Amino acid sequence: MKTKCCNRKIRSVGLRALVAVWIGILGAGVVVTGHPQDGNGPELRSFLDLMRHEEDELEFQIKQNEITRKEYTRSKNRIAIHRQTVLNLVKETGQDYVPEMHVVATAEVDQLIEDGTAALKGIKQGDVIKEKWRYLGSAQRGEVFYIFERLPRK
């Protein structure tokens, strides 16, 4: 009997030590680099968390019949475009910076920018609209969405 008891204690202590070492190794990535192993900085991680929360809220709203299927689909597409635009920007610049962006459907452009539909005629990626918005492009996902970055106030 004494042997079984001692073997259990040894296994238990050995298992705890193994878990402690494993946690130490996993934690070292955060401590040494200051970033988790995914390579994302705090700004991008915060943004991605926000997008996940937005999607969770959207799922709740559709399950509770608070929004229509059309509103759900538009919002889901908007979130996907917004997330991908930010990920592309961070990848291109190498900076952990998430600018204020707005992703709007064609019918919503005039709500965001006064006479925005007219301002979009002949516009190119990177152009500034009314000294307040930078046009980042458009995306087709069920419908056309326009992507704008709000410029800092001067």
Contacts in CASP RR format, 6 or more apart in sequence:
PFRMAT RR
TARGET T0000
AUTHOR 0000-0000-0000
METHOD contacts of the structure
MODEL  1
MKTKCCNRKIRSVGLRALVAVWIGILGAGVVVTGHPQDGNGPELRSFLDL
MRHEEDELEFQIKQNEITRKEYTRSKNRIAIHRQTVLNLVKETGQDYVPE
MHVVATAEVDQLIEDGTAALKGIKQGDVIKEKWRYLGSAQRGEVFYIFER
LPRK
29 36 0 8 1.000
29 37 0 8 1.000
30 36 0 8 1.000
30 37 0 8 1.000
33 39 0 8 1.000
35 41 0 8 1.000
36 45 0 8 1.000
38 45 0 8 1.000
40 48 0 8 1.000
40 90 0 8 1.000
40 96 0 8 1.000
41 96 0 8 1.000
42 96 0 8 1.000
43 96 0 8 1.000
43 97 0 8 1.000
43 98 0 8 1.000
44 86 0 8 1.000
44 87 0 8 1.000
44 90 0 8 1.000
44 96 0 8 1.000
44 98 0 8 1.000
46 98 0 8 1.000
47 86 0 8 1.000
47 98 0 8 1.000
48 83 0 8 1.000
51 79 0 8 1.000
51 82 0 8 1.000
51 83 0 8 1.000
54 75 0 8 1.000
54 79 0 8 1.000
55 76 0 8 1.000
55 79 0 8 1.000
58 67 0 8 1.000
58 72 0 8 1.000
58 75 0 8 1.000
58 76 0 8 1.000
58 79 0 8 1.000
60 66 0 8 1.000
61 67 0 8 1.000
61 72 0 8 1.000
62 69 0 8 1.000
62 72 0 8 1.000
67 75 0 8 1.000
73 142 0 8 1.000
74 105 0 8 1.000
74 143 0 8 1.000
77 141 0 8 1.000
77 142 0 8 1.000
77 143 0 8 1.000
77 145 0 8 1.000
78 103 0 8 1.000
78 104 0 8 1.000
78 105 0 8 1.000
78 145 0 8 1.000
80 141 0 8 1.000
81 103 0 8 1.000
81 139 0 8 1.000
81 141 0 8 1.000
81 145 0 8 1.000
81 147 0 8 1.000
82 101 0 8 1.000
82 103 0 8 1.000
82 147 0 8 1.000
84 139 0 8 1.000
85 101 0 8 1.000
85 103 0 8 1.000
85 136 0 8 1.000
85 139 0 8 1.000
85 147 0 8 1.000
86 98 0 8 1.000
86 101 0 8 1.000
89 97 0 8 1.000
89 98 0 8 1.000
89 99 0 8 1.000
90 96 0 8 1.000
90 97 0 8 1.000
90 98 0 8 1.000
99 149 0 8 1.000
99 150 0 8 1.000
100 149 0 8 1.000
100 150 0 8 1.000
101 136 0 8 1.000
101 147 0 8 1.000
101 148 0 8 1.000
101 149 0 8 1.000
101 150 0 8 1.000
102 112 0 8 1.000
102 147 0 8 1.000
102 148 0 8 1.000
102 150 0 8 1.000
103 139 0 8 1.000
103 145 0 8 1.000
103 146 0 8 1.000
103 147 0 8 1.000
103 148 0 8 1.000
104 111 0 8 1.000
104 112 0 8 1.000
104 145 0 8 1.000
104 146 0 8 1.000
104 148 0 8 1.000
105 143 0 8 1.000
105 144 0 8 1.000
105 145 0 8 1.000
105 146 0 8 1.000
106 117 0 8 1.000
106 143 0 8 1.000
106 144 0 8 1.000
106 145 0 8 1.000
106 146 0 8 1.000
109 116 0 8 1.000
109 117 0 8 1.000
109 120 0 8 1.000
109 146 0 8 1.000
110 116 0 8 1.000
110 117 0 8 1.000
112 133 0 8 1.000
112 148 0 8 1.000
113 119 0 8 1.000
113 129 0 8 1.000
113 130 0 8 1.000
113 132 0 8 1.000
113 133 0 8 1.000
113 148 0 8 1.000
114 130 0 8 1.000
116 129 0 8 1.000
119 129 0 8 1.000
119 130 0 8 1.000
120 135 0 8 1.000
120 146 0 8 1.000
123 129 0 8 1.000
123 135 0 8 1.000
124 135 0 8 1.000
125 135 0 8 1.000
125 136 0 8 1.000
125 137 0 8 1.000
126 134 0 8 1.000
126 135 0 8 1.000
126 136 0 8 1.000
126 137 0 8 1.000
127 134 0 8 1.000
127 135 0 8 1.000
128 134 0 8 1.000
128 135 0 8 1.000
128 151 0 8 1.000
129 135 0 8 1.000
129 148 0 8 1.000
131 151 0 8 1.000
131 154 0 8 1.000
132 150 0 8 1.000
132 151 0 8 1.000
133 148 0 8 1.000
133 149 0 8 1.000
133 150 0 8 1.000
133 151 0 8 1.000
134 148 0 8 1.000
134 149 0 8 1.000
134 151 0 8 1.000
135 146 0 8 1.000
135 147 0 8 1.000
135 148 0 8 1.000
136 147 0 8 1.000
136 148 0 8 1.000
136 149 0 8 1.000
137 146 0 8 1.000
137 147 0 8 1.000
138 144 0 8 1.000
138 145 0 8 1.000
138 146 0 8 1.000
138 147 0 8 1.000
139 145 0 8 1.000
139 147 0 8 1.000
END
